[in-house]
């Protein structure tokens, strides 16, 4: 099972939003864009995994997306 899950990605993205809004020490916009770009690559790979599972009829993926979400369509 992978160490990081979709919930972890969401938490990191929300932390990035909070850091951008920090009035005392906001995150640099370039850093936030890099985080968003990497997150998009992760999301795209998860979409490919879901497509593969649907196409092959496999019952499980890597664990990044909880199995019950895969089975229930997201």
N, CA, C and O atoms as a GROMACS GRO file, in nm:
protein
  296
    1UNK      N    1   0.084  -0.118   0.000
    1UNK     CA    2   0.000   0.000   0.000
    1UNK      C    3   0.088   0.125   0.000
    1UNK      O    4   0.191   0.130   0.069
    2UNK      N    5   0.049   0.225  -0.076
    2UNK     CA    6   0.130   0.346  -0.080
    2UNK      C    7   0.120   0.424   0.051
    2UNK      O    8   0.021   0.415   0.123
    3UNK      N    9   0.224   0.497   0.078
    3UNK     CA   10   0.228   0.578   0.199
    3UNK      C   11   0.129   0.694   0.191
    3UNK      O   12   0.063   0.727   0.289
    4UNK      N   13   0.119   0.756   0.075
    4UNK     CA   14   0.033   0.872   0.058
    4UNK      C   15  -0.096   0.833  -0.014
    4UNK      O   16  -0.097   0.748  -0.102
    5UNK      N   17  -0.202   0.895   0.026
    5UNK     CA   18  -0.334   0.866  -0.030
    5UNK      C   19  -0.395   0.997  -0.082
    5UNK      O   20  -0.341   1.105  -0.060
    6UNK      N   21  -0.508   0.985  -0.152
    6UNK     CA   22  -0.575   1.102  -0.210
    6UNK      C   23  -0.608   1.206  -0.103
    6UNK      O   24  -0.602   1.326  -0.129
    7UNK      N   25  -0.643   1.159   0.017
    7UNK     CA   26  -0.674   1.253   0.126
    7UNK      C   27  -0.551   1.336   0.163
    7UNK      O   28  -0.563   1.453   0.198
    8UNK      N   29  -0.433   1.273   0.156
    8UNK     CA   30  -0.309   1.346   0.185
    8UNK      C   31  -0.286   1.456   0.082
    8UNK      O   32  -0.244   1.567   0.116
    9UNK      N   33  -0.314   1.425  -0.044
    9UNK     CA   34  -0.298   1.524  -0.150
    9UNK      C   35  -0.391   1.643  -0.124
    9UNK      O   36  -0.350   1.758  -0.135
   10UNK      N   37  -0.516   1.613  -0.091
   10UNK     CA   38  -0.610   1.721  -0.060
   10UNK      C   39  -0.560   1.807   0.055
   10UNK      O   40  -0.566   1.930   0.050
   11UNK      N   41  -0.510   1.741   0.159
   11UNK     CA   42  -0.459   1.816   0.274
   11UNK      C   43  -0.344   1.907   0.236
   11UNK      O   44  -0.337   2.021   0.281
   12UNK      N   45  -0.252   1.856   0.151
   12UNK     CA   46  -0.140   1.940   0.107
   12UNK      C   47  -0.189   2.059   0.023
   12UNK      O   48  -0.138   2.170   0.036
   13UNK      N   49  -0.288   2.035  -0.061
   13UNK     CA   50  -0.339   2.144  -0.144
   13UNK      C   51  -0.411   2.249  -0.061
   13UNK      O   52  -0.397   2.369  -0.086
   14UNK      N   53  -0.488   2.205   0.038
   14UNK     CA   54  -0.553   2.303   0.126
   14UNK      C   55  -0.450   2.378   0.210
   14UNK      O   56  -0.468   2.497   0.236
   15UNK      N   57  -0.344   2.311   0.251
   15UNK     CA   58  -0.237   2.379   0.324
   15UNK      C   59  -0.171   2.484   0.236
   15UNK      O   60  -0.133   2.592   0.283
   16UNK      N   61  -0.156   2.453   0.106
   16UNK     CA   62  -0.100   2.550   0.012
   16UNK      C   63  -0.190   2.672   0.001
   16UNK      O   64  -0.142   2.785   0.002
   17UNK      N   65  -0.321   2.650  -0.009
   17UNK     CA   66  -0.414   2.763  -0.014
   17UNK      C   67  -0.403   2.849   0.111
   17UNK      O   68  -0.401   2.972   0.103
   18UNK      N   69  -0.397   2.783   0.226
   18UNK     CA   70  -0.385   2.857   0.352
   18UNK      C   71  -0.255   2.936   0.356
   18UNK      O   72  -0.253   3.051   0.401
   19UNK      N   73  -0.147   2.875   0.308
   19UNK     CA   74  -0.017   2.943   0.307
   19UNK      C   75  -0.018   3.063   0.213
   19UNK      O   76   0.044   3.165   0.243
   20UNK      N   77  -0.088   3.052   0.102
   20UNK     CA   78  -0.098   3.165   0.010
   20UNK      C   79  -0.173   3.282   0.073
   20UNK      O   80  -0.145   3.398   0.044
   21UNK      N   81  -0.268   3.250   0.161
   21UNK     CA   82  -0.350   3.354   0.224
   21UNK      C   83  -0.289   3.410   0.352
   21UNK      O   84  -0.344   3.504   0.410
   22UNK      N   85  -0.178   3.355   0.396
   22UNK     CA   86  -0.114   3.402   0.518
   22UNK      C   87  -0.067   3.546   0.498
   22UNK      O   88   0.021   3.573   0.416
   23UNK      N   89  -0.125   3.637   0.573
   23UNK     CA   90  -0.093   3.779   0.555
   23UNK      C   91   0.047   3.814   0.605
   23UNK      O   92   0.109   3.907   0.553
   24UNK      N   93   0.097   3.742   0.704
   24UNK     CA   94   0.228   3.773   0.760
   24UNK      C   95   0.343   3.718   0.675
   24UNK      O   96   0.445   3.784   0.657
   25UNK      N   97   0.325   3.597   0.624
   25UNK     CA   98   0.431   3.535   0.544
   25UNK      C   99   0.368   3.446   0.438
   25UNK      O  100   0.370   3.323   0.452
   26UNK      N  101   0.314   3.505   0.331
   26UNK     CA  102   0.249   3.424   0.228
   26UNK      C  103   0.350   3.340   0.149
   26UNK      O  104   0.465   3.379   0.130
   27UNK      N  105   0.302   3.225   0.104
   27UNK     CA  106   0.384   3.138   0.020
   27UNK      C  107   0.408   3.208  -0.114
   27UNK      O  108   0.323   3.282  -0.163
   28UNK      N  109   0.527   3.184  -0.171
   28UNK     CA  110   0.558   3.242  -0.301
   28UNK      C  111   0.466   3.178  -0.406
   28UNK      O  112   0.441   3.057  -0.404
   29UNK      N  113   0.418   3.260  -0.498
   29UNK     CA  114   0.326   3.213  -0.600
   29UNK      C  115   0.391   3.105  -0.687
   29UNK      O  116   0.325   3.007  -0.723
   30UNK      N  117   0.518   3.120  -0.721
   30UNK     CA  118   0.586   3.019  -0.803
   30UNK      C  119   0.589   2.883  -0.733
   30UNK      O  120   0.572   2.780  -0.797
   31UNK      N  121   0.611   2.885  -0.603
   31UNK     CA  122   0.611   2.760  -0.528
   31UNK      C  123   0.472   2.697  -0.528
   31UNK      O  124   0.458   2.576  -0.546
   32UNK      N  125   0.369   2.778  -0.508
   32UNK     CA  126   0.232   2.727  -0.509
   32UNK      C  127   0.197   2.670  -0.646
   32UNK      O  128   0.130   2.567  -0.654
   33UNK      N  129   0.242   2.734  -0.753
   33UNK     CA  130   0.216   2.683  -0.888
   33UNK      C  131   0.284   2.549  -0.910
   33UNK      O  132   0.228   2.459  -0.973
   34UNK      N  133   0.406   2.535  -0.857
   34UNK     CA  134   0.478   2.408  -0.869
   34UNK      C  135   0.403   2.298  -0.795
   34UNK      O  136   0.390   2.186  -0.845
   35UNK      N  137   0.354   2.328  -0.676
   35UNK     CA  138   0.276   2.230  -0.599
   35UNK      C  139   0.152   2.190  -0.678
   35UNK      O  140   0.119   2.072  -0.685
   36UNK      N  141   0.083   2.288  -0.735
   36UNK     CA  142  -0.037   2.259  -0.814
   36UNK      C  143  -0.005   2.174  -0.937
   36UNK      O  144  -0.081   2.084  -0.972
   37UNK      N  145   0.107   2.202  -1.001
   37UNK     CA  146   0.147   2.124  -1.119
   37UNK      C  147   0.176   1.979  -1.082
   37UNK      O  148   0.132   1.887  -1.152
   38UNK      N  149   0.247   1.958  -0.973
   38UNK     CA  150   0.278   1.823  -0.929
   38UNK      C  151   0.149   1.751  -0.889
   38UNK      O  152   0.130   1.634  -0.920
   39UNK      N  153   0.061   1.821  -0.820
   39UNK     CA  154  -0.068   1.763  -0.780
   39UNK      C  155  -0.147   1.719  -0.903
   39UNK      O  156  -0.211   1.614  -0.900
   40UNK      N  157  -0.144   1.798  -1.009
   40UNK     CA  158  -0.216   1.763  -1.130
   40UNK      C  159  -0.161   1.635  -1.193
   40UNK      O  160  -0.238   1.553  -1.243
   41UNK      N  161  -0.030   1.618  -1.190
   41UNK     CA  162   0.030   1.495  -1.241
   41UNK      C  163  -0.017   1.375  -1.159
   41UNK      O  164  -0.048   1.270  -1.215
   42UNK      N  165  -0.024   1.391  -1.027
   42UNK     CA  166  -0.070   1.283  -0.940
   42UNK      C  167  -0.216   1.250  -0.970
   42UNK      O  168  -0.252   1.133  -0.980
   43UNK      N  169  -0.300   1.352  -0.985
   43UNK     CA  170  -0.441   1.331  -1.017
   43UNK      C  171  -0.456   1.260  -1.151
   43UNK      O  172  -0.536   1.168  -1.164
   44UNK      N  173  -0.379   1.303  -1.249
   44UNK     CA  174  -0.386   1.239  -1.382
   44UNK      C  175  -0.346   1.092  -1.375
   44UNK      O  176  -0.406   1.008  -1.441
   45UNK      N  177  -0.244   1.061  -1.295
   45UNK     CA  178  -0.204   0.920  -1.283
   45UNK      C  179  -0.312   0.839  -1.213
   45UNK      O  180  -0.334   0.723  -1.246
   46UNK      N  181  -0.381   0.899  -1.116
   46UNK     CA  182  -0.492   0.830  -1.049
   46UNK      C  183  -0.606   0.805  -1.146
   46UNK      O  184  -0.669   0.699  -1.142
   47UNK      N  185  -0.633   0.901  -1.235
   47UNK     CA  186  -0.738   0.882  -1.337
   47UNK      C  187  -0.704   0.766  -1.429
   47UNK      O  188  -0.790   0.687  -1.465
   48UNK      N  189  -0.578   0.757  -1.467
   48UNK     CA  190  -0.534   0.647  -1.553
   48UNK      C  191  -0.550   0.514  -1.479
   48UNK      O  192  -0.592   0.415  -1.538
   49UNK      N  193  -0.518   0.514  -1.352
   49UNK     CA  194  -0.534   0.392  -1.273
   49UNK      C  195  -0.681   0.348  -1.268
   49UNK      O  196  -0.711   0.230  -1.284
   50UNK      N  197  -0.771   0.443  -1.247
   50UNK     CA  198  -0.914   0.412  -1.243
   50UNK      C  199  -0.959   0.359  -1.379
   50UNK      O  200  -1.033   0.261  -1.386
   51UNK      N  201  -0.916   0.423  -1.486
   51UNK     CA  202  -0.951   0.376  -1.621
   51UNK      C  203  -0.900   0.234  -1.644
   51UNK      O  204  -0.971   0.152  -1.702
   52UNK      N  205  -0.779   0.206  -1.600
   52UNK     CA  206  -0.721   0.072  -1.616
   52UNK      C  207  -0.803  -0.031  -1.539
   52UNK      O  208  -0.833  -0.139  -1.591
   53UNK      N  209  -0.840   0.002  -1.417
   53UNK     CA  210  -0.919  -0.090  -1.334
   53UNK      C  211  -1.054  -0.118  -1.400
   53UNK      O  212  -1.099  -0.232  -1.405
   54UNK      N  213  -1.117  -0.013  -1.450
   54UNK     CA  214  -1.246  -0.031  -1.518
   54UNK      C  215  -1.232  -0.115  -1.645
   54UNK      O  216  -1.315  -0.200  -1.673
   55UNK      N  217  -1.128  -0.090  -1.722
   55UNK     CA  218  -1.109  -0.159  -1.849
   55UNK      C  219  -1.072  -0.306  -1.830
   55UNK      O  220  -1.110  -0.390  -1.912
   56UNK      N  221  -1.000  -0.338  -1.725
   56UNK     CA  222  -0.954  -0.475  -1.705
   56UNK      C  223  -1.041  -0.553  -1.608
   56UNK      O  224  -1.029  -0.676  -1.598
   57UNK      N  225  -1.128  -0.484  -1.538
   57UNK     CA  226  -1.214  -0.551  -1.441
   57UNK      C  227  -1.142  -0.589  -1.313
   57UNK      O  228  -1.195  -0.666  -1.232
   58UNK      N  229  -1.024  -0.536  -1.294
   58UNK     CA  230  -0.952  -0.564  -1.169
   58UNK      C  231  -1.029  -0.508  -1.051
   58UNK      O  232  -1.104  -0.412  -1.066
   59UNK      N  233  -1.011  -0.566  -0.937
   59UNK     CA  234  -1.088  -0.524  -0.820
   59UNK      C  235  -1.014  -0.427  -0.731
   59UNK      O  236  -1.072  -0.374  -0.636
   60UNK      N  237  -0.885  -0.403  -0.758
   60UNK     CA  238  -0.812  -0.311  -0.672
   60UNK      C  239  -0.704  -0.238  -0.748
   60UNK      O  240  -0.658  -0.282  -0.853
   61UNK      N  241  -0.665  -0.124  -0.692
   61UNK     CA  242  -0.558  -0.045  -0.751
   61UNK      C  243  -0.438  -0.044  -0.658
   61UNK      O  244  -0.411  -0.142  -0.589
   62UNK      N  245  -0.369   0.068  -0.657
   62UNK     CA  246  -0.248   0.079  -0.575
   62UNK      C  247  -0.278   0.116  -0.431
   62UNK      O  248  -0.192   0.104  -0.344
   63UNK      N  249  -0.400   0.161  -0.404
   63UNK     CA  250  -0.435   0.204  -0.269
   63UNK      C  251  -0.435   0.355  -0.254
   63UNK      O  252  -0.477   0.407  -0.150
   64UNK      N  253  -0.390   0.427  -0.356
   64UNK     CA  254  -0.390   0.574  -0.349
   64UNK      C  255  -0.532   0.625  -0.333
   64UNK      O  256  -0.559   0.713  -0.251
   65UNK      N  257  -0.623   0.568  -0.411
   65UNK     CA  258  -0.766   0.598  -0.396
   65UNK      C  259  -0.824   0.481  -0.319
   65UNK      O  260  -0.808   0.366  -0.361
   66UNK      N  261  -0.890   0.506  -0.206
   66UNK     CA  262  -0.946   0.395  -0.128
   66UNK      C  263  -1.033   0.304  -0.214
   66UNK      O  264  -1.108   0.350  -0.300
   67UNK      N  265  -1.022   0.175  -0.190
   67UNK     CA  266  -1.089   0.075  -0.273
   67UNK      C  267  -1.239   0.096  -0.282
   67UNK      O  268  -1.298   0.079  -0.388
   68UNK      N  269  -1.303   0.135  -0.170
   68UNK     CA  270  -1.448   0.156  -0.174
   68UNK      C  271  -1.486   0.269  -0.268
   68UNK      O  272  -1.595   0.267  -0.326
   69UNK      N  273  -1.401   0.368  -0.285
   69UNK     CA  274  -1.429   0.475  -0.380
   69UNK      C  275  -1.416   0.426  -0.523
   69UNK      O  276  -1.493   0.466  -0.610
   70UNK      N  277  -1.318   0.342  -0.546
   70UNK     CA  278  -1.301   0.286  -0.680
   70UNK      C  279  -1.424   0.204  -0.720
   70UNK      O  280  -1.474   0.215  -0.832
   71UNK      N  281  -1.471   0.123  -0.628
   71UNK     CA  282  -1.583   0.035  -0.656
   71UNK      C  283  -1.714   0.111  -0.672
   71UNK      O  284  -1.803   0.069  -0.746
   72UNK      N  285  -1.725   0.225  -0.601
   72UNK     CA  286  -1.848   0.304  -0.606
   72UNK      C  287  -1.841   0.418  -0.708
   72UNK      O  288  -1.931   0.501  -0.712
   73UNK      N  289  -1.738   0.423  -0.788
   73UNK     CA  290  -1.728   0.524  -0.892
   73UNK      C  291  -1.674   0.657  -0.846
   73UNK      O  292  -1.697   0.758  -0.913
   74UNK      N  293  -1.604   0.663  -0.734
   74UNK     CA  294  -1.536   0.784  -0.696
   74UNK      C  295  -1.582   0.845  -0.575
   74UNK      O  296  -1.530   0.949  -0.534
   0.00000   0.00000   0.00000
